[in-house]
Amino acid sequence: MSKKSLLLLAGISCFTAVTAQDTFTGIELQPTVAYLKKDGKEARMVRLLFHGGNSYAKATVRMEFNGRLDSVLVPASEKGISLYELPLPGDAVGRETQLSVQLTSGGRVYNSRCMVAPTQKWKVYLLPHSHVDIGYTNVQAKVMKIHLDNIDEAIKIAKKTEQYPEGARFKWNTEAFWVVDHYLAGADEAKKKAFWEAVKKGWINIDGAYANINTSITDSRQLMQMFHTAVKTAKEHGVEIHTMFQGDVPGASWGLSSQADITGIKYFWGAPNAGDRIGNSYKWRDRPFYWQSPGGQKLLYWQSSPYSIGYSLKGNKIPNFFTVEDPLPFYTGKPSENFLNPFLFNYLGELDQKLFPYNMTILTWAMSDNAPIDPELPDAVKEWNERYASPQLVITSVKDFFHDFEAAYGAKVPVVSGDYTEYWTDGIASAARETGINRNNSDRLLQAEAIWALRNKKAFPARDFDTAWNNVLMFNEHTWGAHNSVSNPADPKAIAQWSYKQAFALTGLAQSKDLLAKAAADVTAASGVDVYNTLGQQRTDVVLIPAEQSIAGDLVKDASGRSVPSQRLSTGELAVLVKQIPAFSKQRFTIHNGKAYAGERATVTTTTLQNKFYTIKLDEKTGHIISLEKAGRNLADSGGLNQYTYLPDAAKEKVRFAGPAKVTIKEKGPLVVSLEVVSDAPGANSLKREVRLTAGVDRVEIINTLDKKAVPEKEGVHFAFPFKVPGAQVRYSIPWGSVAAEEDQLQHANRNWYSVQRWVDVSNKDFGVTWSSLDAPLFEIGTQTSAGLLGGLTRSPKWISYMEQSPAIYSWVMNNLWHTNFRRDQEGVTVFRYALQVHDAYDVVAANQRGFSNHRSLVATPAAGPATESLFFSIDNKAVYVESIKPAADGKGVVVQLVNTQEQPAVVTFKGKVNVWQSNMLEEYKNKLEDRVELPGKGVIMVRVETK
C-alpha cells in the first residue's frame, strides 16, 4: 500500500483484512474545523472516536448530514484504531447542522450525533526556530554551539526541500541576532557568503532583536541598541529588517512603539512562556493590534500561543537537554507522528468560538529551549497539506507572516495604546548588586558620549562604545542562570552560567569607566578639575571630587579665581557646589591649600537636617524620616519614609522591620550635612541608612547600605516610602516617555510591580514628590503587592487586574521568589540610593529634569584641554528634552534623540550655525530640516546636527 493511501486512512496504522475482534464499547463524534481532500474535492471532517477499546474489524458508517445521506467504509486494522477521520457529505454549512452516524461492525450497531458549526478555510503559519536562552539548559558555550549548528543544518534542509510544494519549503528563524553575530564572527569568507545567500533566498530569516530582552528594564538608549547590531549588519549586506521576535518574556515596554520610526522595527511578534509567572498576559493571545505610542508611531503586534507547543507535542518525546548532554537533530522516521493532529483542530475551534475575525494565525515550532532543529518539519507539513484542504500549513518567517497578514487585514486591526508592563522583571532583584552596577553603567556610557560630543572631540571610538552597550544590554537579557539555579545552585554548570551572566555587568563597568576617562582626556594637560554637565538643562548641583584628585587642599576656585563652596567629606571626597552650569558644557575649577569656602549653609542636629528648601527629621528610635517638610508642608506619612521591611517566606503577614536605630551625625556641613542610621536588619548582617542635604540644592538624598546574608528560603526586601499626598496619582518614566500607573497601562499588563527608569512622581492637583531610585528599578504601589507570589502562578487570582492609586511607594530591592533561572540567594554589601524632591502641581518637564539630574550627576575629571567647552549648538524649547547625544559614528557632527514631553506639538529651533537632518538609528541622512524641527505631542525624533 502506498504512503499516500496510508495517509488517506488517517495515517495511524496499516489496515489489512484480519480476524481480530473489536474491543470498543461505544463511539463518539468530535467535530473539527478541518476539511479533508477527497476524490479531488474538499469535505468537512469529523473525528470518529472509539471508546473502551480499538476497532479491528471492517465497519460501515452511514451518515446523515446537511440533507445528504452517505456511507464510508472503515477498513479492518491488524493493530486496531482508536479514531477515524470521517469526510462529511455535501457542501460547507452556513449554520450549525446536526450530523447523525450509524456504525455497523461485527453485527453490532452504534449510533452517535453531534452538531457541526460553520467554519472558515484556515491558513496556519508555522515558524520553525529554537528558543534562544543564553544559558539555562547548559553552559553558554554549549548553547551557542547548538544554535550555530542549527544554521548550517537549516541551510542543508532548505536546499534539500527547495522543490517541495510552496508552504512546505524549509525556512529557519534564528530568533535572536546574538546567534547570527557569533556565527559570522567564527565564519570564513565562503561561509559568510553562503549565509547571506541563504538569507536572501529566505532560507535563513533574521529579525531585529539582539536577544530576548527584559525591555522594561532597559533605558531608551539600550532599547534602541537592542536592534542596532542586527539592522546595521543586515543593511551592509543588502537586507532590511523591520521585524522583531520576542520569545518567552511576557509583556514589553511601550517604548518599542515610540522608537519605531528610529529603529525601523514596525512588526513585533511575541511568543511568551506557556504559564510560568506570566500573570494575565495570556489574555492577549491571538488578539493582534497596532500598538500606538504616545507620539502616534505604530507597531503591529501579535502575541501568539506559547512557543513551547512543539516541545509539548514532539520535543519531549525525542532526545532533549533534559535527557542528553549534547542533543542533535533527531529523525523519528515518522514526520506526521507527534505533529499538530489533533492540537491544531482544537486550537482553531477555540478561535472559531471566540469569533476570531481572521482566517490566518501563527504558531511556533521549537523542540525546546536551545534545541536542535526539527529536520522532519518540511515532510510533516507536506504530508499534512496533501491530506487536508484546510487548515493549510505554511512554513514561514516573521516577516512573511506579517506581510501576508497586514495585506489581508491591516485595515481591520484595532489600534491600542498603553504600556504592556512586563512580568519577568522581578527576577532581576535576585542579583541586586549587579543590577545596580549595570543600571549605572548605562548612565555612565551616556555621559561619556555626551562629553565626547560637547567637546567636539575627534576619533570617536564607535566600535568600543557599541561593544560596551551590548554588554549593558545583554545583562538585561532574560536568561540569568541555569534551569537548576534554585534547586541546585552548587552545580558547577549553574555557577558557570551565573559567572558568564555577571560578567556582562562587570565588564560593562570597566568599559564605561574607561570610555568616560577617554572622553575627558586631552593631549594638553592642565591643573585643576573639569566639571561636566552632560544634560541639556542648566543646573546647580554638587559634584564629588575623589580624594586622590583633590589632595592639594579644601579651597576651590572657579576659572575667574572666585572661591566656591566646598567641603571635605568623611569619605575623603571633596564636595563642591557648582552653580548654574549651562547645558552640555564644561567648567574648570582649581584646588588650593586652605580652608574651604562656606557660602550658603546647611545645618544638622542629632535628628534634624535643614537647608533653604527642606527640614528633615528622623525618628531617633527607628531612623525613619518622620518629617519631609518643604514650604510648611510635611509629605512624610505616619510610620515614616525609608522603612526597611523584610518578608520572610515572601509573606506579608510575617513582615519584619529593622531593629532599634542608632542615629549619628556623619557630615557636619556647612555645604553637606547628613545623618547616619545604623541598625540590625532581618536577613542582613547590618544596615546603614544615610540621609543627606546639600546647601543650595533642592534634593534630599538617601544612601542605604545593606550587608545581606545569604538566605535560601524565600524572602522579599523593601524600602517603604509612604508619602502624605492625598488623592495622589502615580506616574513613572519609561523608555522614551512616561506613563500614569493604571491609566496608561494596557489591559492585562503587570500591576503587581513596576519598573522605573529615571523617576516616579506621586502627586495630586496641588503638590507632590518626585522619587528617583538610582540602583533598584522595581517598585510597588500601595503595599507589597509581590507578597506570596511563589511558583508558576498560572491563572492565579493573586495577579492584580486593576491598580488602585496610593501615595505609598515600596522600593522592591531584593527577592528570590523564582524557582528557576534566577539566583536562589545573594549576599554581601549592596548600596541603594534614592533622591526625593517635593514640588507644587505635577509638571512632566520638571519631573524629567529632576530624574535626569538625579541619575546623571555632574562629572569631575582631571583637567585637560581648554578651560571651558560647550556644545556647538543649543535648543530653545524646555518642553523637549535631549534623551541622549553622541558624536556621529562617521565623525561628522552629532546625533541627538529628542523627546517632546507635552501633549501638544512642539517646535525646536537649533541655535548656532548648523545644518540639521532627520535621522535614524543607523545615523542616516533623511529629511533636511534646516534649523528647526516640529515634534508631535509626546513625539520622539532623532536628528543629525553638523556645523555649517
LINDABEL-V217653 format. One record per helix or strand. SS is the DSSP state (hx for helix, st for strand). FROM is the first residue (numbers start at 1). LEN is the number of residues. Records with the same first field share a line. If there is no record, write none. Layout:
# LINDABEL-V217653
SS = FROM-LEN ; FROM-LEN
This chain:
# LINDABEL-V217653
hx = 3-6 ; 140-21 ; 177-9 ; 189-13 ; 220-17 ; 255-4 ; 260-4 ; 281-4 ; 309-5 ; 315-3 ; 343-11 ; 377-11 ; 398-15 ; 424-31 ; 462-14 ; 492-29 ; 547-3 ; 652-3 ; 844-12
st = 26-13 ; 41-11 ; 55-1 ; 59-7 ; 68-7 ; 81-1 ; 83-5 ; 97-9 ; 108-9 ; 123-7 ; 131-1 ; 172-2 ; 204-2 ; 213-1 ; 243-6 ; 252-1 ; 267-6 ; 285-1 ; 289-4 ; 298-6 ; 360-6 ; 369-1 ; 388-3 ; 392-4 ; 415-3 ; 419-2 ; 477-1 ; 525-9 ; 539-7 ; 555-3 ; 563-6 ; 574-8 ; 585-8 ; 597-1 ; 603-2 ; 608-3 ; 615-4 ; 625-6 ; 633-2 ; 636-13 ; 656-2 ; 662-7 ; 672-8 ; 684-11 ; 700-9 ; 715-9 ; 729-6 ; 737-4 ; 745-1 ; 754-2 ; 760-4 ; 768-6 ; 778-4 ; 808-8 ; 828-12 ; 859-6 ; 869-2 ; 874-2 ; 880-8 ; 894-7 ; 906-6 ; 914-5 ; 928-3 ; 932-4 ; 940-8
